[in-house]
Amino acid sequence: MSAVPVAVLFDLDGTLVNSEPLNVESVVLAVRHLGRELDADDKQFVIGHSWNEIHARICLKHQLTISMAALISAAVEEKRALVATQGMPILPGAVATVRRLGQRSPLAVVTGASRVEAEEAVGSLGLMDAFTFILAAEDYGRGKPDPEPYRLAMERLGVMPATTLVIEDATPGIRSARAAGARVIAVRAGNYSGYDLSMAHTVVDTLEQVTDDLIGRVLSAD
């Protein structure tokens, strides 16, 4: 019989929704309105990191004094406009996988996005009822790759790392989850920037391949 995880923690952007290009463009536009232009390294950094680190980097590098809340608000408005014209792309198997795993284990979202962005994305999937909570950038001080987000999520659920499965798409998130002691499955489908996923316990192409047998093998691996 396959091992059953006590909890499953999902990353959001690039894992459930193919939103990384939208995220990058929304931050680029928000910063452009402040008279600054993000370079290629800045854009890469936006992917997989939390707003805490994104805001700190942008303000330091581009000599801005805008608050994190104000920068998030500006980027959210830009993102809403982009979603209105382009839609919010759902990654293969996202809804079905969440529903299937939610029949056996409590679920949570652990994201570097702001709360409003996370709730709008999860709402677009029709999955607000599927998660015990959404842990967003405002809920912690240090974002991925620091272990704080995943460690805090496990504490809130009252679960142990060794029986917690994390599903991720980017190196910072994988490092965060592993440092927190969780088991990690990485998914290639939304890996927009080509992050190295080799630190995960296993890598799959899509969420559809996250089967009970695979989960059992990951949880029982040394």
URKADA-V889532 format. One record per helix or strand. SS is the DSSP state (A for helix, B for strand). FROM is the first residue (numbers start at 0). TO is the last residue. If there is no record, write none. Layout:
ss: {SS | SS}
from: {FROM | FROM}
to: {TO | TO}
This chain:
ss: {B | B | B | A | A | A | A | B | A | B | A | A | B | A | A | A | B | A | B | B | A | A}
from: {6 | 12 | 16 | 19 | 39 | 50 | 67 | 89 | 93 | 105 | 114 | 127 | 132 | 136 | 147 | 160 | 163 | 170 | 182 | 201 | 206 | 211}
to: {9 | 12 | 16 | 31 | 45 | 61 | 85 | 89 | 101 | 109 | 124 | 129 | 134 | 138 | 156 | 162 | 167 | 178 | 186 | 203 | 208 | 219}
